[in-house]
Amino acid sequence: MRPTYEHIPASPHQSWHLGLRAEPRFGFDWHYHPEYELTLIVAGSGRRYVGDRVADYGPGDLVLLGAETPHTWESEAAGWHEAVTVQFLYDAFGTGFFDRPEFHGVRRLLARSGCGLRFDDADGVPEAMVALSNTTDAARGTLAVLEILVTLASQPAETIATRSLVTNVDAAARDRIDRVIGLVRRDYAERLAIGEAAALVSMSPDAFSRFFRRHTGRTFTDYVNDVRLAEASRRLVESDTPISAIATGCGYPNLSHFNRRFRAQNAMSPRDFRNHFSSAAARRG
């Protein structure tokens, strides 16, 4: 099941879109769009699907999604479900607006949001979003959106889906990391040894291990497994390929090992993960 493209209508009055949802239930609507999206759940509970992860949500759930990130929220039972969303393109406030030095923190926040960010303690942002839904002055609303983003830029956040690499590294380090990423993306289904990656960037295995962890916050092995499991998740959702074939095609010739790895990262088996998406899609239909 592939996500569908959602067109966010442009407003003649403001450069971003405010969405207010108040419904008996949120149906499964697996989709993506080029806009960033900040969603606050005001009422109701259910399952949140973002990229390759599925998790429970409830009132107060606050998530920032990057552009093109597939997602949906599905309520678990009929009742009262309410959400506030803010959606905007990167250049919505002007070309290069977030590239200005005073918005360095917001720029980093948006760069980190590609796999989704969940905020536990957002320092008044939920209240500000509820207030935003009652604002009729477009200019004041725009200022409020920018204030919300500035606030979130300084708050701790949990990355929801498979993590992306950090971007605030110097050009030489970035070039090395990019070459390693290319190797992993191309050969993730093969047996990848750390020595091969180290040789690619002219480093010893020990030096490369320290380098990669310092610049990405995780080990090379963890990154390889993230890439493999993300690809496996995509295939589980978008195809009917047998799970054993998916495991082999994603670098796990041992099915039991694949099942353990997948469950450790997603808190459910590959079969349950696929069933969550297929049953949700069936309910939608």
SERO-4910 file (N, C-alpha, C, O; in steps of 0.05 Angstrom, whole numbers):
BEGIN
 pado doro    nc1    nc2    nc3   cac1   cac2   cac3    cc1    cc2    cc3    oc1    oc2    oc3
  Met    A     17    -24      0      0      0      0     18     25      0     32     30     19
  Arg    A     16     40    -22     32     64    -24     17     88    -13     -8     90    -16
  Pro    A     31    107      0     17    131      9      7    148    -15     20    149    -36
  Thr    A    -15    161    -11    -26    178    -32    -17    207    -28    -12    216     -6
  Tyr    A    -16    222    -50     -8    250    -48    -32    267    -39    -54    263    -50
  Glu    A    -28    284    -20    -50    302    -11    -43    331    -19    -21    341    -13
  His    A    -62    343    -32    -58    371    -40    -68    389    -17    -91    387     -9
  Ile    A    -51    406     -7    -59    425     14    -67    451      0    -50    464    -13
  Pro    A    -92    459      3   -101    484    -12    -87    509     -1    -83    512     23
  Ala    A    -80    526    -20    -67    551    -13    -88    571     -4   -111    571    -14
  Ser    A    -81    588     14   -100    609     24    -92    636     13    -68    643     11
  Pro    A   -112    652      4   -105    679     -5    -99    698     18    -90    721     13
  His    A   -103    689     42   -100    707     65    -75    703     82    -66    720     96
  Gln    A    -63    678     79    -39    673     95    -22    652     80    -32    637     64
  Ser    A      4    651     87     23    635     73     26    607     84     44    592     75
  Trp    A      9    599    103     10    573    115    -19    563    118    -37    579    115
  His    A    -22    538    125    -49    527    127    -55    518    155    -39    503    167
  Leu    A    -78    526    165    -87    517    192   -109    497    188   -129    503    175
  Gly    A   -106    473    200   -126    453    198   -139    447    225   -124    444    245
  Leu    A   -165    445    226   -179    439    250   -197    414    245   -214    415    228
  Arg    A   -191    392    259   -206    368    255   -222    362    281   -210    360    302
  Ala    A   -248    359    278   -265    351    300   -285    331    289   -305    340    276
  Glu    A   -281    305    294   -297    285    281   -303    262    300   -289    259    320
  Pro    A   -323    246    294   -329    222    311   -306    203    311   -302    189    331
  Arg    A   -290    201    289   -266    184    288   -248    194    266   -257    206    247
  Phe    A   -222    189    269   -202    194    249   -198    169    233   -189    149    244
  Gly    A   -205    169    207   -201    145    191   -172    142    181   -157    162    182
  Phe    A   -165    119    173   -138    114    163   -135    127    135   -150    120    117
  Asp    A   -116    145    133   -111    160    108    -81    163    104    -70    185    109
  Trp    A    -68    142     95    -39    141     92    -31    159     68    -36    153     45
  His    A    -18    182     74    -13    202     54     13    218     59     25    214     80
  Tyr    A     20    235     41     43    252     44     38    278     29     20    280     13
  His    A     54    298     34     52    324     20     78    339     24     94    333     42
  Pro    A     84    359      7    109    373      8    111    393     32    133    404     37
  Glu    A     90    397     46     90    416     68    100    402     94     97    378     98
  Tyr    A    113    417    111    118    409    138     92    409    153     74    425    146
  Glu    A     89    393    173     64    392    188     69    389    218     84    371    227
  Leu    A     56    406    233     56    404    262     28    397    271      9    412    266
  Thr    A     25    374    285     -1    364    293     -3    362    323     15    350    336
  Leu    A    -24    373    334    -30    370    363    -57    355    365    -77    363    354
  Ile    A    -56    332    380    -81    318    386    -93    331    411    -81    331    432
  Val    A   -117    342    408   -131    355    430   -149    335    445   -150    336    470
  Ala    A   -161    317    430   -179    297    443   -178    272    427   -175    272    402
  Gly    A   -182    249    441   -183    223    427   -156    208    428   -136    219    436
  Ser    A   -157    183    421   -133    166    422   -135    146    399   -156    141    388
  Gly    A   -112    133    393   -111    114    372    -83    106    365    -65    105    382
  Arg    A    -78    102    339    -52     94    329    -41    115    310    -55    124    292
  Arg    A    -16    122    314     -2    141    297     17    126    279     34    111    288
  Tyr    A     15    130    252     32    118    233     50    140    221     39    158    208
  Val    A     76    137    224     95    157    212    118    141    200    132    127    215
  Gly    A    122    144    174    144    129    161    142    100    167    122     87    160
  Asp    A    163     89    179    163     60    184    156     53    213    162     31    222
  Arg    A    143     71    228    136     66    256    106     69    261     93     85    249
  Val    A     96     52    279     69     53    288     69     56    319     83     40    332
  Ala    A     54     74    330     54     78    359     27     89    368     12    100    352
  Asp    A     21     86    393     -3     97    405     -1    127    407     20    138    411
  Tyr    A    -24    141    406    -25    169    412    -49    175    430    -68    159    432
  Gly    A    -48    198    442    -70    207    459    -71    237    461    -55    250    447
  Pro    A    -88    248    477    -89    277    480    -62    289    488    -48    278    506
  Gly    A    -54    311    475    -29    323    481     -7    314    462     15    325    463
  Asp    A    -12    293    446      8    284    427     16    306    408     -2    317    394
  Leu    A     41    314    407     51    336    391     73    326    373     94    317    383
  Val    A     69    328    346     88    316    327     94    336    305     75    348    294
  Leu    A    119    339    298    127    355    274    137    335    253    155    319    258
  Leu    A    126    338    229    133    320    207    147    336    185    138    358    178
  Gly    A    168    325    173    181    338    151    166    334    125    147    319    123
  Ala    A    175    349    105    163    348     79    165    319     68    185    306     70
  Glu    A    143    310     55    142    285     41    141    260     60    143    238     50
  Thr    A    139    264     86    139    242    104    111    229    105     92    243    112
  Pro    A    108    204     97     82    191     98     72    187    126     87    181    144
  His    A     46    192    130     35    191    158      5    189    157     -9    194    137
  Thr    A     -6    181    180    -35    183    185    -40    178    215    -24    165    229
  Trp    A    -61    189    225    -71    183    252    -98    168    249   -115    178    234
  Glu    A   -101    146    263   -126    131    262   -136    127    290   -123    115    307
  Ser    A   -161    136    295   -173    132    322   -180    103    327   -186     88    308
  Glu    A   -178     96    352   -183     68    359   -212     61    364   -220     38    362
  Ala    A   -229     82    369   -257     77    374   -273    102    368   -262    124    369
  Ala    A   -298     99    362   -316    122    358   -318    138    383   -316    127    405
  Gly    A   -320    164    380   -322    182    403   -317    210    393   -326    217    371
  Trp    A   -304    226    409   -297    253    400   -267    255    396   -252    251    415
  His    A   -259    262    372   -231    264    365   -226    292    353   -240    301    335
  Glu    A   -205    305    363   -200    332    355   -170    337    352   -154    327    368
  Ala    A   -162    351    331   -134    357    326   -131    384    313   -149    394    299
  Val    A   -108    397    318   -101    422    306    -75    417    290    -56    406    300
  Thr    A    -75    425    264    -51    422    248    -42    448    236    -59    465    228
  Val    A    -16    452    234     -4    475    219     13    463    198     31    447    203
  Gln    A      8    471    173     24    461    150     36    484    134     22    504    130
  Phe    A     61    481    126     74    503    112     97    492     95    110    472    103
  Leu    A    102    505     73    125    498     56    150    512     68    148    530     84
  Tyr    A    174    502     61    199    512     73    201    542     67    210    557     84
  Asp    A    194    551     43    196    579     35    170    594     37    167    615     24
  Ala    A    152    584     54    126    597     56    128    626     66    111    642     58
  Phe    A    147    632     83    149    659     94    169    676     78    176    698     87
  Gly    A    178    666     55    197    680     38    220    663     31    230    647     48
  Thr    A    230    666      7    253    650     -2    277    654     16    286    677     21
  Gly    A    288    633     27    311    634     45    305    645     72    324    652     87
  Phe    A    280    647     80    272    659    106    286    645    129    297    658    147
  Phe    A    285    618    129    296    603    151    327    600    148    340    588    166
  Asp    A    338    610    126    367    609    123    381    633    136    405    635    137
  Arg    A    365    652    146    376    675    161    388    665    187    379    647    199
  Pro    A    410    679    195    424    669    219    407    668    244    412    650    261
  Glu    A    388    686    248    372    685    272    353    661    273    342    655    294
  Phe    A    349    648    250    332    624    250    348    598    247    338    578    237
  His    A    373    599    255    390    576    254    378    552    269    378    529    259
  Gly    A    367    557    292    354    536    308    330    524    294    327    499    294
  Val    A    314    540    282    290    530    268    299    514    243    287    494    237
  Arg    A    319    524    230    329    510    206    338    482    214    332    462    199
  Arg    A    352    479    236    361    453    245    337    436    254    337    412    249
  Leu    A    317    448    266    293    434    274    279    421    250    272    398    250
  Leu    A    276    437    229    263    427    204    279    406    191    268    386    180
  Ala    A    306    409    192    323    388    180    321    362    195    323    340    182
  Arg    A    316    363    221    313    339    237    286    326    235    282    303    244
  Ser    A    267    340    223    239    330    224    232    310    202    209    301    200
  Gly    A    251    303    185    245    286    162    234    259    170    219    247    155
  Cys    A    241    249    194    231    223    204    210    227    226    202    208    239
  Gly    A    202    252    230    182    258    250    194    263    277    212    248    286
  Leu    A    185    283    291    194    290    318    170    291    337    151    304    331
  Arg    A    172    278    360    151    279    380    161    294    404    183    289    414
  Phe    A    145    313    414    153    330    437    136    322    462    112    322    461
  Asp    A    150    317    484    137    311    509    131    336    525    109    340    535
  Asp    A    151    353    527    149    378    543    155    401    524    178    408    519
  Ala    A    133    414    514    136    433    493    133    462    502    129    480    486
  Asp    A    135    467    528    136    495    539    114    513    528    120    535    517
  Gly    A     89    505    531     67    523    524     58    521    495     39    535    487
  Val    A     71    504    479     63    502    451     35    491    447     20    502    430
  Pro    A     27    470    462     -1    461    458    -21    483    462    -41    485    447
  Glu    A    -17    498    484    -36    520    489    -35    541    467    -56    552    459
  Ala    A    -11    546    456     -9    566    435    -23    556    409    -34    572    394
  Met    A    -22    530    404    -35    519    380    -65    520    383    -79    526    364
  Val    A    -75    515    407   -104    517    411   -113    546    408   -133    552    395
  Ala    A    -97    565    419   -103    593    415   -102    601    386   -117    618    377
  Leu    A    -83    589    371    -80    595    343   -105    588    328   -113    602    309
  Ser    A   -118    567    336   -143    558    322   -165    578    326   -185    577    311
  Asn    A   -163    596    345   -183    617    350   -175    644    340   -189    664    344
  Thr    A   -151    646    326   -141    672    317   -153    678    289   -152    661    271
  Thr    A   -163    702    286   -174    711    260   -155    730    246   -159    734    222
  Asp    A   -136    741    259   -117    759    248    -94    743    235    -79    731    250
  Ala    A    -92    744    208    -72    727    195    -43    735    202    -26    718    206
  Ala    A    -38    761    205    -11    770    212     -3    760    240     19    750    244
  Arg    A    -21    763    259    -15    754    286    -13    723    287      3    712    301
  Gly    A    -29    710    270    -27    681    269      0    673    258     12    653    268
  Thr    A     10    686    238     36    680    226     58    684    247     77    668    250
  Leu    A     57    706    262     76    711    283     75    689    305     96    680    315
  Ala    A     51    679    310     48    658    330     60    632    320     73    617    335
  Val    A     57    626    294     69    602    282    100    603    285    113    583    292
  Leu    A    111    626    278    140    629    280    149    626    309    170    615    315
  Glu    A    134    637    328    141    635    356    140    606    365    157    597    381
  Ile    A    120    591    355    118    562    362    143    548    352    155    531    366
  Leu    A    151    553    327    175    539    316    200    546    331    217    529    336
  Val    A    203    572    338    227    581    353    227    566    380    248    558    389
  Thr    A    204    564    393    203    550    419    210    520    416    226    510    432
  Leu    A    199    507    396    205    479    392    234    474    385    245    452    392
  Ala    A    247    493    373    275    489    365    293    485    390    315    474    387
  Ser    A    284    495    413    300    492    437    290    470    456    300    467    478
  Gln    A    270    454    447    259    433    463    270    406    455    275    401    432
  Pro    A    273    388    475    281    360    468    259    346    453    235    351    458
  Ala    A    266    329    434    246    315    418    256    286    412    279    281    410
  Glu    A    237    268    410    242    240    403    238    237    373    217    244    363
  Thr    A    258    225    360    255    219    332    237    195    329    241    174    343
  Ile    A    216    196    312    196    176    311    204    152    294    205    129    304
  Ala    A    210    157    269    216    136    250    246    131    249    261    142    266
  Thr    A    256    115    230    284    109    228    299    135    227    293    153    211
  Arg    A    319    138    243    333    164    246    349    171    221    359    153    207
  Ser    A    352    197    217    369    207    195    395    217    208    397    222    232
  Leu    A    416    219    191    442    228    201    441    258    206    426    273    194
  Val    A    458    267    225    460    295    231    472    310    207    487    297    192
  Thr    A    466    336    205    476    351    182    496    372    189    509    384    171
  Asn    A    500    378    215    518    400    223    547    390    226    558    390    248
  Val    A    559    381    203    586    372    204    601    387    182    589    398    164
  Asp    A    628    388    184    643    403    164    643    388    137    635    365    135
  Ala    A    652    402    116    649    392     89    665    365     85    655    347     72
  Ala    A    689    364     97    705    339     93    691    315    106    690    294     94
  Ala    A    681    319    131    667    298    144    641    290    130    635    267    127
  Arg    A    627    311    120    602    305    105    608    289     80    593    271     74
  Asp    A    630    295     66    637    280     42    642    250     49    633    233     35
  Arg    A    656    246     71    661    218     79    635    204     86    630    181     78
  Ile    A    618    217    102    593    205    110    575    199     86    563    178     85
  Asp    A    574    218     67    558    214     44    567    190     28    550    175     17
  Arg    A    593    186     26    603    162     11    595    136     25    589    117     12
  Val    A    596    137     52    588    113     67    558    108     64    550     85     61
  Ile    A    543    130     65    514    127     61    508    114     34    491     96     32
  Gly    A    522    124     13    518    113    -14    524     83    -15    509     68    -27
  Leu    A    545     75     -1    552     47      0    530     30     13    522     10      3
  Val    A    520     40     36    500     25     51    474     24     35    461      3     34
  Arg    A    466     47     23    441     48      8    442     29    -16    422     17    -24
  Arg    A    466     26    -28    469      9    -51    471    -21    -44    459    -38    -57
  Asp    A    485    -27    -22    492    -54    -16    480    -64     11    491    -83     22
  Tyr    A    458    -52     20    448    -59     46    440    -88     48    439   -100     70
  Ala    A    433   -100     25    424   -129     25    448   -148     26    444   -172     30
  Glu    A    472   -137     23    496   -154     24    508   -154     52    499   -140     70
  Arg    A    528   -171     55    542   -172     81    562   -148     82    583   -150     69
  Leu    A    555   -128     97    572   -103     98    590   -104    122    581   -105    145
  Ala    A    616   -105    117    635   -104    139    645    -76    144    647    -60    125
  Ile    A    651    -70    169    660    -43    176    686    -37    162    692    -13    156
  Gly    A    702    -57    156    728    -53    142    724    -43    114    740    -27    105
  Glu    A    702    -51    101    696    -42     74    689    -12     74    699      3     57
  Ala    A    673     -4     94    665     24     96    690     41    103    693     63     93
  Ala    A    706     31    121    730     45    129    749     49    106    760     71    102
  Ala    A    753     29     90    771     31     67    761     51     46    776     65     33
  Leu    A    734     53     44    722     71     25    730    100     31    733    116     12
  Val    A    734    107     56    741    134     64    770    136     75    777    155     88
  Ser    A    786    116     68    814    116     74    820    119    104    836    135    112
  Met    A    806    103    120    810    104    149    814     75    159    805     56    146
  Ser    A    826     72    182    828     46    195    800     39    206    785     58    212
  Pro    A    793     14    210    767      7    222    762     20    249    740     30    254
  Asp    A    782     21    266    778     33    293    773     63    290    756     74    303
  Ala    A    789     77    274    786    106    270    759    112    257    746    131    265
  Phe    A    751     95    238    725     99    225    702     96    245    683    111    244
  Ser    A    704     76    262    683     71    282    679     95    299    657    104    304
  Arg    A    702    107    309    700    130    326    689    154    310    672    169    320
  Phe    A    698    157    286    689    179    268    659    178    263    645    198    266
  Phe    A    650    155    255    622    152    248    604    156    272    583    170    270
  Arg    A    612    146    295    595    149    319    595    179    328    575    189    337
  Arg    A    618    192    326    620    220    335    602    238    318    590    256    329
  His    A    601    232    292    586    250    274    557    242    270    541    258    261
  Thr    A    549    218    278    521    209    273    507    201    299    482    199    299
  Gly    A    522    197    321    509    190    346    502    161    348    488    153    367
  Arg    A    512    144    330    506    115    330    528    100    316    545    112    302
  Thr    A    528     74    320    549     58    308    542     53    278    520     56    270
  Phe    A    563     45    263    559     37    235    539     14    233    522     14    216
  Thr    A    542     -6    251    524    -29    250    495    -21    255    477    -31    242
  Asp    A    491     -2    274    464      7    280    452     21    255    429     17    249
  Tyr    A    469     37    241    459     51    218    451     31    196    430     34    183
  Val    A    468     11    191    462     -9    171    435    -23    177    419    -27    160
  Asn    A    432    -30    203    406    -43    211    383    -25    207    361    -34    200
  Asp    A    386      1    213    364     20    209    356     21    180    332     21    173
  Val    A    375     22    162    369     23    133    355     -3    125    336     -2    110
  Arg    A    365    -25    133    353    -51    126    324    -53    136    307    -62    122
  Leu    A    320    -46    161    293    -48    173    274    -28    161    250    -34    158
  Ala    A    284     -4    154    266     15    141    257      5    114    234      8    107
  Glu    A    275     -7     99    268    -18     73    249    -42     76    230    -45     61
  Ala    A    254    -58     97    236    -81    102    208    -71    109    188    -82     99
  Ser    A    206    -49    125    180    -38    132    166    -28    107    142    -33    104
  Arg    A    180    -15     90    168     -5     65    157    -28     49    134    -26     38
  Arg    A    172    -49     46    163    -72     30    140    -86     43    122    -96     29
  Leu    A    139    -88     69    117   -100     83     91    -85     78     70    -98     75
  Val    A     93    -59     77     69    -42     73     60    -41     44     36    -42     38
  Glu    A     80    -40     25     73    -34     -3     71    -59    -20     66    -57    -44
  Ser    A     76    -83     -9     75   -107    -26     64   -130    -10     60   -129     14
  Asp    A     58   -152    -25     49   -177    -13     71   -198    -13     66   -222     -9
  Thr    A     96   -189    -17    119   -207    -17    121   -222      9    117   -210     30
  Pro    A    126   -248      8    128   -264     33    149   -252     52    170   -241     43
  Ile    A    144   -253     78    162   -241     97    190   -253     95    210   -238     98
  Ser    A    192   -278     91    219   -291     89    234   -279     65    259   -275     67
  Ala    A    221   -274     43    234   -262     20    243   -233     25    264   -225     16
  Ile    A    226   -219     40    233   -191     47    257   -191     65    276   -175     61
  Ala    A    258   -209     84    281   -211    102    306   -216     87    326   -202     91
  Thr    A    306   -235     69    330   -242     53    338   -218     35    361   -212     33
  Gly    A    318   -206     23    323   -183      5    333   -158     19    343   -140      6
  Cys    A    330   -158     46    339   -134     61    364   -141     78    370   -126     97
  Gly    A    377   -163     72    402   -168     86    400   -186    110    419   -188    126
  Tyr    A    377   -200    114    374   -218    136    367   -246    126    344   -254    125
  Pro    A    388   -262    119    382   -289    109    370   -307    131    357   -327    124
  Asn    A    374   -301    156    362   -316    178    336   -303    187    336   -281    198
  Leu    A    314   -316    182    287   -304    187    283   -299    217    272   -278    224
  Ser    A    293   -317    234    289   -312    263    304   -287    272    294   -272    289
  His    A    328   -284    262    344   -260    268    329   -235    259    328   -215    273
  Phe    A    319   -236    235    303   -213    224    279   -207    242    275   -184    249
  Asn    A    264   -227    250    241   -223    267    249   -210    294    235   -192    304
  Arg    A    271   -219    306    280   -207    331    288   -178    328    281   -161    344
  Arg    A    303   -172    306    312   -145    301    287   -127    296    286   -105    307
  Phe    A    269   -136    280    245   -120    274    228   -115    298    219    -92    303
  Arg    A    224   -135    315    208   -132    339    222   -113    359    208    -97    372
  Ala    A    248   -115    361    262    -97    379    260    -68    371    258    -51    389
  Gln    A    258    -62    345    256    -35    337    227    -25    335    222     -1    341
  Asn    A    208    -42    329    181    -33    324    161    -42    345    137    -36    343
  Ala    A    170    -58    365    153    -68    386    130    -85    375    109    -88    388
  Met    A    134    -97    352    115   -116    341    129   -133    320    150   -125    310
  Ser    A    117   -155    313    129   -173    293    125   -161    265    107   -144    261
  Pro    A    140   -170    245    135   -161    217    107   -167    208     94   -151    194
  Arg    A     96   -191    216     69   -198    208     49   -179    220     30   -170    207
  Asp    A     52   -173    246     33   -154    259     35   -126    247     15   -112    243
  Phe    A     60   -118    240     64    -92    228     49    -90    201     35    -71    196
  Arg    A     51   -111    185     37   -111    159      7   -112    164     -8    -98    150
  Asn    A     -2   -127    183    -31   -129    189    -42   -103    199    -65    -96    192
  His    A    -27    -87    214    -36    -61    223    -43    -44    200    -64    -30    199
  Phe    A    -25    -43    180    -30    -26    156    -52    -37    139    -70    -22    130
  Ser    A    -53    -63    134    -73    -75    116   -101    -73    128   -120    -68    114
  Ser    A   -103    -78    154   -129    -77    167   -139    -48    168   -163    -42    166
  Ala    A   -120    -29    173   -128     -1    173   -137      8    146   -157     22    143
  Ala    A   -123     -1    125   -131      6     98   -159     -6     91   -175      7     77
  Ala    A   -164    -30    101   -190    -43     96   -212    -28    109   -234    -25     98
  Arg    A   -207    -18    134   -227     -2    147   -233     23    133   -256     33    132
  Arg    A   -212     35    121   -215     59    106   -233     55     82   -250     71     75
  Gly    A   -228     31     69   -244     25     45   -272     16     52   -288     11     34
***
